[in-house]
Amino acid sequence: MLSLFICFCIEIRVVCCSPRQVSEKLLCHAIIGRTGGKELVKKVKIICEFISPLLQLSTQSICFAVCKVSAYLFHSVAELL
């Protein structure tokens, strides 16, 4: 039970298999008073746009690069591991 002037945050995590726009409604009900019946207190429209990732990972191979910047050569990843 929440007291007056108390609020809370809700975190919603979603996953979509393909790029598209998804629209849903989030409804918040509360029991107000002693009647015991639920009443709609908040209604929010949620729109999420899922996009194609710019990064693609491969399970077959991972390639690392060695970058040379102004005469300083970075150590290879294998040496650091």
C-alpha positions in Angstrom: 0.0 0.0 0.0 1.3 3.4 -1.0 0.9 6.5 1.2 0.0 9.9 -0.1 2.6 11.6 -2.3 4.7 8.5 -2.6 5.8 7.5 -6.1 7.8 4.7 -7.7 9.5 4.0 -11.0 8.9 1.2 -13.3 11.5 -0.1 -15.7 10.2 -1.9 -18.7 12.7 -4.0 -20.8 11.6 -5.4 -24.2 13.2 -7.4 -27.0 12.1 -7.5 -30.6 13.4 -10.0 -33.2 13.0 -7.7 -36.2 13.2 -4.0 -36.8 9.8 -2.4 -36.5 7.7 0.1 -34.5 5.6 -1.3 -31.6 2.8 0.6 -29.9 1.2 -0.5 -26.6 -0.8 1.0 -23.7 0.4 0.9 -20.1 -2.6 1.0 -17.7 -2.2 1.7 -14.0 -5.0 0.8 -11.6 -5.4 1.6 -7.9 -7.8 0.8 -5.1 -9.1 4.1 -3.9 -11.0 4.3 -0.6 -12.5 1.3 1.2 -14.8 0.1 -1.6 -12.1 -2.4 -2.8 -12.8 -1.8 -6.5 -9.9 -1.0 -8.8 -10.0 2.3 -10.7 -7.9 3.4 -13.7 -5.6 6.2 -12.5 -3.1 6.4 -15.3 -3.1 5.5 -19.0 0.1 5.9 -21.0 0.7 5.2 -24.7 4.2 3.7 -25.3 5.8 3.7 -28.7 9.1 1.8 -29.3 11.0 1.8 -32.5 13.4 -1.2 -32.8 16.2 -0.6 -35.3 18.7 -2.9 -37.0 22.0 -2.9 -35.1 25.0 -1.4 -36.8 27.3 -4.0 -35.2 27.1 -7.6 -36.2 28.8 -10.3 -34.1 30.1 -13.6 -35.5 30.3 -16.8 -33.5 32.9 -18.2 -36.0 35.6 -15.6 -35.8 36.6 -12.5 -33.9 39.2 -10.2 -35.5 41.2 -7.6 -33.6 43.2 -4.7 -35.1 46.4 -3.0 -34.0 46.4 0.8 -34.4 49.5 2.9 -34.7 49.1 6.5 -33.5 52.0 8.9 -33.7 54.8 6.4 -33.3 53.1 4.7 -30.4 52.1 1.1 -31.1 49.4 -0.3 -29.0 49.9 -3.8 -27.6 48.0 -6.6 -29.2 45.0 -7.9 -27.4 46.6 -11.4 -27.1 49.5 -9.8 -25.1 47.2 -8.1 -22.7 45.3 -11.3 -22.0 
